[in-house]
């Protein structure tokens, strides 16, 4: 079954970190994800932060990403318009 997995959608709050403290060795984890050729994106229903804020926080943990890999709930997006 692992061979059929092509991409991961990861929740951020409580999965990648808890109270801005990383859960596990994220740099190593994402190195392994990339080595396997898996695509990934992040999702959250937390509407209190912008995509840019999430990018900054994730980059602190040395997770390679771009703005397009973060998907947030609609209220935050609507406030930006």
N, C-alpha and C positions, 0 to 999 in steps of 0.2 A: 504494500500500500504506500509506503514512503516514496517509492519511485513515481507515483502518480501525483504527488503534491508538487505544484509548480509555483505557488505563491502563498504568502501569509498575510492576513489582516490582523494586526495586533492592537488591542486596546492599550491605552497609554496609562491612565491613572489606575494604580492598583495592580498592574501587570508588568509594565516596564519600570515603574517606580512607585513608591509609596511615600507621600509627603516629601517629594523631590529627592528621595534617597533611592538609588538604583536597587532593583531586586536582582541580585546575581551579578556576574561578570558580563556586563552588556557588551563591552568591546570584544571579548572573546566570542560571545554568542553570535554577534553580527558578523564577525569574521568567518565563523563556521557556516552561517546562513549563506553568505556570499560565495564561499568556497563550493557549496553545493549547487550554486547557480539558481537559488530561489529568489524570486521577486518578493518584495514586502511593501506594506503600507501601514499607516497608523490611523486609528479611528478613536474618537472619544465623544462622549455625550456631554462633556464639561463645556458649558457655554461661557465660562468666565475668562477664558484665555483666547488669544488670537493664534492663527497659524504661525505667525512669526515668533510668538512667545514659545510655542511648542518646538519649533525648529531650534531656537537658541538653547532651550533646555536639553533637548536630545543631543545636540552637538557637544554639549558639555560632557556627555557620557561617551563621546567619540563614535556616535552612530552616524554613518554616512547617509545623508538624505537631502532632499530638495523640498521646496514648498508643496509641490504636487503630490508628495507622499503622505501628507497630513490631511485628514478629513475630520472636520469638526461639526458640531450640531449647528443647525440653521440660525438660531438667535444671534450667535456671534457673527456669522457671515452677514446677516441683515444689518447689524449695527455698523459694519464697515462700509456699506453702500451709501 
